[in-house]
Amino acid sequence: MKTPIYICEEELLEKNLQILNKVQQQAGCKVLVALKGFALWASFDLLEKYLSGATCSGLWEAKLANMKNWEVHTYSPAYKDDEIDEIAQISDKVIFNSFSQLQRYQNRVKSKAKIGIRINPEVSSSPVALYDPCGVYSRMGVTIDNFQEDLLENVSGLHFHALCEQDSKALIKVLEGVESKFGKYLYQMEWVNFGGGHHITRSDYDVDELIEIIKRFKAKYDVEVILEPGEAVGWQTGYLVSEVLDIVENGMKIAILDTSAEAHMPDVLAMPYRPEVRGAGKPNQKRYTYRLGGNTCLSGDIIGDYSFDEELKVGDHIIFEDMIHYTMVKNTHFNGVRMPSIGYKRKNGKLWIVREFHFEDYKNRLS
Ligand SMILES: *Cc1c(COP(=O)(O)O)cnc(C)c1O
């Protein structure tokens, strides 16, 4: 197998989709995949069997979603004049981030798509400021102080997104903020979108509580409820296989790989977090400890320190777990490093190499 390569396993993906579909069925809501976090379109036929549609951050994601016959919801922090007509054409719902954007474009959207407004409940819940849409001076959504109830004529839904890898208890807190601030507007809406960040497919997530929360909300306000998780779709559905290229010494042993945290696992540096490596332990937990580093010239392109039962050798494979969401969608060609290939392992065990990257992919981006 040519490395580096991401391998998404259809069987694991289907398990997640079944959990998300259970939420749809039992709560009577819609679940959309957030393409921002997971856009492996080789798997869209499978997604289409279980989910209601896709949520998109703008024109290109909406066009990708439009390859399938499912619902397309689009939200962007701001739309461009030369894109809004096409977005309205291919979206079922268009969500505005502000009343000024609503006023600018509502007449070009209202006959083609339903219109929503993103609200900011100002309940900070995300564990990391980088991923907190409710922090001080956040540009994401309208706060209650800036809410213009006189401009709701064409608005049929409200949208909030305030969570990041969180459980149903965090959703309860956010909903308290939403209801206490925006409660009176909820009664006049047709639909409410609860955003993403729900870690529904994590093994300790309380799916039954989520279902109860949605049922209660629907009954109280008589609205359709929509969830749009990205991470929960791709959560633990595959891995990134890399190869050891060299081992150097500087106070400790350092293995240099044919992959990069900066270019191929960007959340390792942005969040930051330490991904699991198959068969490895914490530093010094097993006999041989190594720092794993990437093949770019960024000094901080370090994935982390890990220990192994056996000494690493050049040519060994290192497998990073849970590398399907927020990787391919964020990758760069920094340093001209080859992007990992994309593989999809079918339920029958066959590995489909969906995509390999070549020099032309790098060259064509640059002039
Ligand atoms: C990022 C985002 C999502 C998906 O979030 P996950 O954490 O991947 O579930 C959904 N909706 C909006 C508006 C987002 O910005």
The ligand as an SDF file (V2000), in Angstrom:
LIG
                    3D

 15 15  0  0  0  0  0  0  0  0999 V2000
  -18.9600   23.4080   12.1130 C   0  0  0  0  0  0  0  0  0  0  0  0
  -20.4150   23.5240   11.9900 C   0  0  0  0  0  0  0  0  0  0  0  0
  -21.2240   22.3740   12.0220 C   0  0  0  0  0  0  0  0  0  0  0  0
  -20.6600   20.9850   12.2500 C   0  0  0  0  0  0  0  0  0  0  0  0
  -20.0160   20.9110   13.4730 O   0  0  0  0  0  0  0  0  0  0  0  0
  -19.4110   19.5230   14.0320 P   0  0  0  0  0  0  0  0  0  0  0  0
  -18.6470   19.9420   15.2380 O   0  0  0  0  0  0  0  0  0  0  0  0
  -18.5360   18.9630   12.9720 O   0  0  0  0  0  0  0  0  0  0  0  0
  -20.5520   18.6400   14.3430 O   0  0  0  0  0  0  0  0  0  0  0  0
  -22.5800   22.5370   11.8620 C   0  0  0  0  0  0  0  0  0  0  0  0
  -23.1170   23.7700   11.6850 N   0  0  0  0  0  0  0  0  0  0  0  0
  -22.3770   24.8860   11.6460 C   0  0  0  0  0  0  0  0  0  0  0  0
  -23.0250   26.1900   11.4420 C   0  0  0  0  0  0  0  0  0  0  0  0
  -21.0060   24.8070   11.7960 C   0  0  0  0  0  0  0  0  0  0  0  0
  -20.2680   25.9190   11.7800 O   0  0  0  0  0  0  0  0  0  0  0  0
  1  2  1  0
  2  3  1  0
  2 14  2  0
  3  4  1  0
  3 10  2  0
  4  5  1  0
  5  6  1  0
  6  7  2  0
  6  8  1  0
  6  9  1  0
 10 11  1  0
 11 12  2  0
 12 13  1  0
 12 14  1  0
 14 15  1  0
M  END
$$$$
